[in-house]
């Protein structure tokens, strides 16, 4: 059943309000209100219940993991190879790689990527698909928001803009965040290594980008 204009507008407004709150958290709330992060799980749970989402619509599923992984690999394996080449040319072989070798760090980052996929795709892309009735438009909007939330990091903004758009489009096709979280974690780890820390400031965004001091 096609939604009317008011329902579409409400879905769009909900996404924009949530993303504005994420931006406010990055830039101020996390430093001024210790427990402000609690609003995010509360918001997401309330939204999932209100919209009657299911594990399948949210992409929390394993039945299509292999097909989703194969489709994601078409886009992201070349990205992995490109980052490896960039890293070699930018002196990555002389940089420390302990973050690549310690399982706790890698899987901790993977968990963070899974949370980002919940926000980007299980929530934002789902609502934008309803609001726009177009996977392409929904993906372009999701990617733009994802990139903007990584301001002012000059390395992450273009990468997350492109990556967020592609991940949203893939989610619209397969509805699986597990494979996307895996590739995001792999690519993020390689980005940390491939580019000089002086460029990406330890992958920080918001005020943390400016306050970063390389040791």
N, C-alpha and C positions, 0 to 999 in steps of 0.2 A: 504494500500500500504506500503510495507516494505521500509524503508529508506536505502540509501546507506551508506557506511562506513564514508564518509566525514560528512554527516548530523548527524550521531550518535556522531561522535567525537566533532562536534560543540556544540551539546546539552550538552555533558559531560563537555567540556571546559567552557561553559557558567555557569553551576552550580558551578564548582570549583572556577571560578573567583569571582562569587557572594559571595560564602562562605568565600573565602580569604579576601574579602572586609569586611565582617561581623567581621571576626577575627581582622582585622586591626582597625576597629571601636572600638571594645571592648578594645583592648590593647593600642590604642594611639589616634585615630582620635577624639573620643568623648571628649577628654580632651584638644586637641590642636586646633580643628576646631569646633566652636560652632554649626554651621548649617550643619555639614557633614552628619547628619542622613537623610537629604533630598534626598540624592542620592538613598536611598533604595526604597521609593515609586516611584521615577522616573524610576528606573531600572525595578521594577516589572511591572508597568503599560506598559512600552515600550515592555517588553517581552511578556506580555499577549496579547497585540495588535498584535505584530509581529507573534506570533504563533497562532493567531486567537482562543484563549481560550474562553470558554463560562462559565457562572455560573455553569453549570452542570459539565464540566470537571474540574473546579477549586474546586468543592466540596461545593460551596455556594448554598445549596439547602435544602429544608425542606421535599420534597416528600418522601425521603427514610430515614428520621431522625429516625423513630422507629426501622426499621430493622438494621440500622447502630448502633444505641444505644444498641440493643440486642447483636449484635456481639461484640461490644466493651466491654460490661459488662462481657462477658465470660472471658476476660483477666483481666480487671481492677477491678472488684469487689473483687476477691481474693487478689489483690494488696492492696486495701483499707483495707481489714481485716488484712492483714499482717502488714501494717503500724500501725494500731491501736494496735496490739499486741506488736510490736517493741517499740512503744511509751510508753506503760505501763511499759515494762521492763527497758527502758532507763530513767525512771523518768519523763515522759511527763505529768503525772497528777499533778506534782508540779510546772510545768512551766506555765507562763501566757498564756492565750488563747484569748486575746482581738482581735487578728487578725482574729480569727474564728467567732467572735460575731458581728463585725462591718460590715454591708452590703456593705458600700462603699469600704472598703478594699478588701473584697472578690470579688465583681463584678469588681473592678478595676483590680485585678489580672486575673480574667476571660477574660477581654478585652485584656490584655497582652498575655494571652495564645492563644487567637484567632489570634492575629497578628503573633505569632510564628507558628501557624498552616498554615497560609498563606505562610510564608517563607519555612517551612519544607515540606509541602505537596502540596499546590496549586502550588507552584513554583518548589522546588527542586525535590520532588518525581515525579511530572509530567514529568520534563525534563529527569530524570534518567530512567523512564519507557520507554521513547522514545529512549534514548541512549543505553539501555541494552536489551530492549524487554523482560525483565524478572522481575516480581514483587519481587521475592526473592532477586535477585542481587540489584535491585533498593532500596529495603528496607534496606538491609545490609549496603549499601553505605550511605544512608540517616542517618541511626542510628549512624554509625561511625562518620559522620560529626557533627551531633547534639551533641553527647557526647564530641567530641574534642573541640567544641566551649564553653563548660562549664569548661574547664581547668582554674585553677588548683584545683577546688573544689572536694575534695575526696569523698564527699557524692553524689554530682550531676553527676559526670562523669559516673560512672557505671549505675546509675539509668536512666539517659537520654540516654545513649547508648542503653540500653535494651528497654526503653520506646519509643525512637525515631524509633527504628527498628520495634517494634510492631505497632506503630501508622501509619508508612508508609505502612506497609503491609495491615493494615485494610483500609487505604485510597485507596490503589490500588484495593481492593475488592469492596468497597461501594461508594467511591468518596463523602464523607461527612466530612467536617471539624468541623461542629457544635457539634456533639456528642464527637468528639475527644478533642475539646477545653474544653468542660465541664469536661471530665474525667481528662484531664491534669490539669485543675484548681483545681479540688478536690484533686488529688494526690499531687500536689505541695504544697497545703495548709497543708496537713497531714505530708508531709516530713518536712516542717518548724517546725511543732510541735513535731514530733516523735523523731527527732535527736537533740542532744544538740546544741545550737547556737555556742558553741566553736568548733564544728565539721564543720558546714556548713557556718559559718560567715554570717548569715543573707541571705543565698542563693546567695551570691555574686560570681562573676566569674572575671577572668582577674585581673588587678591591684587592683580592689576593694576588692578582697579576702584578699590580703596582708595588705591593709590599714584599714581593719575593726577593730574596737575596741568595744568590748562588754561593755555595760554600766551596 
